[in-house]
């Protein structure tokens, strides 16, 4: 995902299969002036569709706030599909690479990997 503009708000896509949760997150995030919700989705498939549409319109989110347990496509499956499409590899290969990275870094989740990347200066938050 792209880094947020230097003087602009952080763009967020909210994905959750419960409408009330999406509404609550949207309302909560609206209270922070440096965050702007640019879209929402109710499952992993809609998340991918939204990501591609927002990217084409120049409004690609900086953050995707996604529930991992959604039907029919959950957050993990959507993330694997997005990684695979971005790298032009199969989803199975993407899953294998993610697992390999976590093992080599002695981490147990993607969240830990994201935090590790920021601490090591590899993410937009460090710039």
C-alpha positions as CSV (number, residue, x, y, z in Angstrom):
1,X,0.0,0.0,0.0
2,X,1.1,3.5,-0.6
3,X,2.4,5.8,2.1
4,X,0.0,8.5,3.3
5,X,0.4,12.0,1.9
6,X,2.7,14.1,4.1
7,X,-0.1,16.6,4.9
8,X,-3.1,14.4,4.2
9,X,-5.2,12.1,6.3
10,X,-4.5,8.3,6.6
11,X,-6.9,6.6,4.2
12,X,-8.7,3.5,5.7
13,X,-10.8,0.8,4.2
14,X,-13.0,-1.0,6.8
15,X,-13.9,-4.6,6.1
16,X,-16.2,-6.5,8.4
17,X,-19.2,-8.8,7.8
18,X,-21.3,-7.1,10.5
19,X,-22.9,-3.8,9.4
20,X,-23.1,-2.4,12.9
21,X,-19.3,-3.0,13.4
22,X,-18.5,-1.2,10.2
23,X,-20.8,1.7,11.2
24,X,-19.2,1.8,14.7
25,X,-15.7,1.9,13.2
26,X,-16.6,4.5,10.7
27,X,-18.1,6.7,13.4
28,X,-15.2,6.2,15.7
29,X,-12.6,6.9,13.0
30,X,-14.5,10.0,11.9
31,X,-13.6,11.6,15.3
32,X,-10.0,11.7,14.3
33,X,-9.2,14.4,11.8
34,X,-6.1,12.7,10.4
35,X,-8.0,9.5,9.4
36,X,-10.4,9.3,6.5
37,X,-12.5,6.2,5.7
38,X,-12.4,5.8,1.9
39,X,-14.5,2.6,1.7
40,X,-16.0,-0.4,3.4
41,X,-16.7,-4.0,2.5
42,X,-18.6,-6.9,4.0
43,X,-16.4,-9.8,3.1
44,X,-12.9,-10.6,1.6
45,X,-14.1,-10.6,-1.9
46,X,-15.7,-7.1,-1.6
47,X,-12.5,-6.0,0.1
48,X,-10.4,-7.0,-3.0
49,X,-12.9,-5.3,-5.3
50,X,-12.8,-2.1,-3.2
51,X,-9.0,-2.2,-3.1
52,X,-8.7,-2.4,-6.9
53,X,-11.4,0.3,-7.5
54,X,-9.8,2.7,-4.9
55,X,-6.3,2.1,-6.3
56,X,-7.6,2.9,-9.9
57,X,-9.2,6.1,-8.6
58,X,-6.1,7.3,-6.8
59,X,-7.6,6.8,-3.4
60,X,-5.8,3.6,-2.4
61,X,-6.1,3.1,1.3
62,X,-3.0,3.3,3.5
63,X,-4.6,0.9,6.0
64,X,-7.1,-2.0,5.6
65,X,-8.9,-2.6,8.9
66,X,-10.2,-6.1,8.2
67,X,-12.0,-8.8,10.2
68,X,-10.3,-12.1,9.8
69,X,-13.4,-14.2,10.3
70,X,-15.8,-13.4,7.4
71,X,-17.9,-15.4,5.0
72,X,-17.7,-16.4,2.2
73,X,-14.1,-15.2,1.9
74,X,-12.3,-14.4,5.2
75,X,-9.6,-11.8,5.7
76,X,-6.7,-14.2,5.5
77,X,-7.8,-15.6,2.2
78,X,-8.4,-12.1,0.8
79,X,-4.9,-11.1,2.0
80,X,-3.4,-14.1,0.3
81,X,-5.2,-13.4,-2.9
82,X,-4.0,-9.8,-2.9
83,X,-0.4,-10.8,-2.2
84,X,-0.6,-13.4,-4.9
85,X,-2.0,-11.0,-7.5
86,X,0.4,-8.2,-6.6
87,X,3.4,-10.6,-7.0
88,X,2.0,-12.6,-9.9
89,X,2.2,-15.9,-8.1
90,X,-0.3,-18.5,-7.0
91,X,-2.1,-18.2,-3.7
92,X,-0.4,-21.4,-2.4
93,X,3.0,-19.9,-3.2
94,X,2.0,-16.7,-1.3
95,X,0.9,-18.7,1.7
96,X,4.2,-20.7,1.6
97,X,6.2,-17.5,1.5
98,X,4.3,-15.8,4.3
99,X,4.7,-18.9,6.5
100,X,8.4,-19.1,5.6
101,X,8.9,-15.4,6.5
102,X,7.1,-15.8,9.9
103,X,9.2,-18.9,10.7
104,X,12.5,-17.2,9.8
105,X,11.6,-14.2,11.9
106,X,10.4,-16.4,14.8
107,X,7.0,-14.7,14.6
108,X,3.5,-16.3,14.9
109,X,1.3,-13.8,13.1
110,X,1.1,-11.3,10.3
111,X,0.4,-8.6,13.0
112,X,3.7,-9.4,14.6
113,X,5.4,-9.2,11.2
114,X,3.9,-5.8,10.5
115,X,5.0,-4.5,13.9
116,X,8.5,-6.0,13.3
117,X,8.7,-4.2,9.9
118,X,7.8,-0.9,11.5
119,X,10.4,-1.3,14.3
120,X,13.0,-2.2,11.7
121,X,12.2,0.9,9.6
122,X,10.7,-1.0,6.7
123,X,7.2,0.4,6.8
124,X,5.6,3.8,6.1
125,X,5.3,4.6,9.8
126,X,9.0,4.8,10.1
127,X,9.4,7.4,7.3
